[in-house]
Every structure is written in structure tokens, then in C-alpha cells.
Amino acid sequence: MSWTEAEVRELKIGRYMLIDDSPCKIVDITMSKPGKHGEAKGRIVAIGVFDGQKHSVVYPVKHKIKVPIIVKKNAQILSIANNEAQLMDSESFETFILPIEPEDQDRLKPGMEVPYWEAMGKRKIMLQN
């Protein structure tokens, strides 16, 4: 299991949650007041970590949602070809290939140490802007 649970009322901007089994970073939360026949609701806007898509969901504030466990690691770039980088994990020495974002193309060079995130069975190179 690569996630934990939290109630909607515990979430904060900048934290992460799962929407459709995809890790997303929360960019906006709006809580409504309870109505005459219902409980308070939370409207959450989040951006997908791996796909960059904007997601919007509404849940009751007591609803339990899944929070992904994101593992932040480092790897060395072994080679770059066809918009992909072959990387070797700095701790386990496992090698794998990840796509390179177009805006990061000029910043990556073989031999560099880069951070990457792993969550829900997916990986992504996460360079600082």
C-alpha cells in the first residue's frame, strides 16, 4: 500500500492527495458551511504530479481521502537519447529510463545527479525551477 488516509478537513494547500489513483498537488481548497440538510463540503483543486492535469473534486469535510506516499530519491544520469534519460539510483544502483520534460532538455547532462519522485508505481525527474 503506497498511500495513507486523511479527512478532507485536514488537507492544506501544497499537500498531496490521490484523485483517480493519480497523485496530485493541492493548489486551492474552499470549505463551505453546513447547509440546512447537509454537512459542510470541501472543494479541492489539484494539479497532477505526473500528468500536469488540473483536477477538481468536492467531498464532505469528514470524507476520508487517500494521500499518496511520495518517495524522494536521487539518481545519476547515465545517458540521454530521444527525450529519455537512463538513470541509476544512487542507493540501490537500479537502472531505469524516464522521459525528459521538454523544458528540462537543455539542463540535463550525462553524469549529473538529479532528484526524482516515486509514487503509485510511477517515477518522474523533479528539477528545481
C-alpha positions in Angstrom: 0.0 0.0 0.0 1.6 3.3 -1.1 -1.0 5.7 0.4 -2.5 6.7 3.8 -5.8 8.2 4.6 -6.8 11.7 5.8 -10.1 13.6 6.2 -10.8 16.4 3.8 -10.8 19.0 6.6 -7.2 18.1 7.4 -5.9 18.9 4.0 -3.8 22.0 3.2 -2.6 23.8 0.1 0.7 22.4 -1.0 0.0 18.8 0.3 -0.8 15.9 -1.9 -3.9 13.6 -2.5 -5.0 10.9 -4.9 -7.6 11.8 -7.5 -8.5 8.8 -9.8 -5.4 6.9 -8.4 -3.1 9.7 -9.6 -1.0 11.8 -7.1 -2.0 15.5 -7.2 -0.7 18.6 -5.5 -3.4 20.7 -3.9 -3.4 24.3 -5.2 -6.8 25.5 -3.8 -9.2 24.4 -1.1 -12.6 26.1 -0.4 -14.7 24.9 2.5 -18.4 25.7 2.5 -20.6 26.0 5.6 -23.1 23.2 6.5 -26.5 23.7 5.0 -29.9 23.1 6.4 -30.0 19.4 5.4 -26.3 18.6 4.8 -22.8 18.8 6.1 -20.0 21.1 5.1 -18.3 20.4 1.8 -14.7 20.9 0.7 -14.0 21.9 -3.0 -10.4 20.9 -3.9 -8.4 22.0 -7.0 -5.2 20.0 -7.6 -2.6 19.5 -10.3 -1.4 16.0 -11.3 2.2 15.4 -10.3 2.9 13.1 -13.3 0.5 14.3 -15.9 0.2 18.1 -15.1 -3.6 17.9 -15.4 -5.9 20.1 -13.4 -8.4 18.1 -11.3 -11.4 19.5 -9.2 -13.3 17.4 -6.7 -16.0 18.1 -4.0 -16.3 16.0 -0.8 -17.9 16.3 2.6 -15.3 17.5 5.1 -15.5 14.3 7.1 -14.9 12.2 4.0 -11.7 10.1 4.1 -9.4 10.5 1.0 -6.2 8.8 0.1 -2.9 10.6 0.5 0.0 9.2 -1.6 3.3 8.3 0.0 5.8 10.1 -2.3 9.4 8.8 -2.0 12.0 11.4 -3.0 15.3 9.9 -4.3 18.4 10.8 -6.2 19.8 9.2 -9.4 22.8 9.7 -11.7 22.1 10.3 -15.4 23.9 7.6 -17.4 22.9 8.6 -20.9 20.3 10.8 -22.8 18.7 9.8 -26.1 15.3 10.5 -27.8 13.9 12.7 -25.0 14.6 9.9 -22.4 17.3 9.6 -19.7 18.8 6.4 -18.5 19.2 6.8 -14.7 20.9 4.8 -12.0 19.5 5.1 -8.4 22.1 6.4 -6.0 21.3 4.0 -3.2 20.1 0.7 -4.9 22.1 1.2 -8.2 19.0 0.1 -10.1 18.9 1.4 -13.7 15.7 2.7 -15.4 14.6 5.0 -18.2 12.4 8.1 -17.6 11.1 10.6 -20.1 12.6 14.2 -20.0 10.2 17.1 -19.9 10.8 19.5 -22.9 11.6 22.5 -20.7 14.3 20.4 -18.9 16.0 19.2 -22.1 18.9 21.7 -22.0 19.5 21.4 -18.3 20.3 17.7 -18.2 23.7 16.2 -19.0 25.1 12.7 -18.5 26.9 12.3 -15.2 24.6 14.8 -13.4 22.9 13.8 -10.1 19.1 14.6 -10.3 16.2 14.2 -7.9 13.3 12.0 -8.8 10.0 11.2 -7.2 8.4 7.8 -7.0 4.7 7.3 -6.1 2.0 4.8 -7.0 4.4 2.8 -9.2 5.4 5.9 -11.3 8.6 7.9 -11.4 9.4 11.4 -12.6 12.5 13.6 -12.7 11.8 16.6 -10.5 14.2 19.5 -11.1 14.1 22.8 -9.2 12.9 25.7 -11.2 
